[in-house]
């Protein structure tokens, strides 16, 4: 008889716990926030900051309200052929629901990548100059060598 009473008690307790879990799950926030983008005339270049990229974007959640201050820039991917930058954004609400979106900006690839290879070589070797015939002239030594020669 004692075993039956304990069995009935634990069965009722399990039922109450299941009911509480179902109620808590039903009240939990499972809806992710949403982004709202405004038109933005921005050229992505070497001086562009994260705050420049976030300008014109708002995030809202049905329970938490305005989440604009929680927006982060996840990454920026450059497309050199199309001369664009794809910026990936993310925002999470206070319940942990995450939304991710991307936005495409025109990019100044030359500015981002810096100077060309020839300019870099000239900076690395200031005493080296290139002639029209492909010969290197060193102003420090006064000698020349052909670029086609193997060393």
HELIX and SHEET records of a PDB file:
HELIX    1   1 UNK A    2  UNK A   27  1                                  26    
HELIX    2   2 UNK A   50  UNK A   54  1                                   5    
HELIX    3   3 UNK A   68  UNK A   70  5                                   3    
HELIX    4   4 UNK A  109  UNK A  113  1                                   5    
HELIX    5   5 UNK A  117  UNK A  124  1                                   8    
SHEET    1   A 3 UNK A  34  UNK A  37  0                                        
SHEET    2   A 3 UNK A  57  UNK A  61 -1                                        
SHEET    3   A 3 UNK A  65  UNK A  66 -1                                        
SHEET    1   B 4 UNK A  43  UNK A  44  0                                        
SHEET    2   B 4 UNK A  98  UNK A 107  1                                        
SHEET    3   B 4 UNK A  84  UNK A  92 -1                                        
SHEET    4   B 4 UNK A  72  UNK A  79 -1                                        
SHEET    1   C 3 UNK A 128  UNK A 130  0                                        
SHEET    2   C 3 UNK A 135  UNK A 138 -1                                        
SHEET    3   C 3 UNK A 144  UNK A 146 -1                                        
END                                                                             
